[in-house]
Amino acid sequence: MPHPQNNAELQLLGETYDEYSRQIMLDHQEGLIVTYNCFHDPAETAQDIAHLRRLHVEMDHTVTPPYGWQGPDLGHGFHETARRELLTRLLHRNQERYAIEVRLGLHEKKSVQRDQRGKEKEGS
């Protein structure tokens, strides 16, 4: 996924968020899926999850300006629309970056070889 270059504030927020979410998982002896199901559950009111949500909001407000994005209004509630919009924008940015890298020759196309039964197998 593409990311903004040289943004120390975002780097620090990302590290803080990552460390905090890991600590929640350790404290509760739960994995990523359970933790983020709680994160996205509007009925979940645990203080550690609420703090994780606040860190996420802070990251959102820090990450969009380096991308040069105006909006969407994130709302920071339990809405799928803004989330899908951001993921769509990131996908588009990733595709643009990949196209540039292909033009620069940074990605080689792998050849397709066949095994003894005639099935395709990846080769280099």
Helices and strands as residue ranges (DSSP letters): H 8-28, H 32-39, H 47-67, H 80-103, E 112-114, E 120-122
